[in-house]
C-alpha cells in the first residue's frame, strides 16, 4: 500500500528556506553563496539550531521578494 503524503507548509524560518531551496533544486553550497553566508551557518539555520540575525532577515527579504523579515523571524530564536 502506498500512502500519499500531502506537502506540509514550512513552519519555521529554516524550513521555509530549505523548502525554497529544494523546490528549486539549489544545492546548499549555491544557496549559501546566494545568501552571503557559510554552508555551515545555512545548515544550522535550516535545522533550527541558529536564529537568523535581524540584518540577514532584512537582506534576505530583499533578495527573495516573497520572503518578509517576519517570515524569517522565529519567536523561539535567541537572536
Number of C-alpha atoms within 10 A of each C-alpha: 3 4 5 6 6 6 6 7 9 13 10 19 23 25 17 16 19 22 16 15 15 12 9 9 11 13 13 18 15 13 20 17 13 12 16 13 13 15 17 12 15 24 17 15 19 20 14 17 13 16 22 23 14 14 10 16 19 16 15 19 17 13 11 11 8 8 17 15 17 13 16 22 18 16 9 9 12 10 11
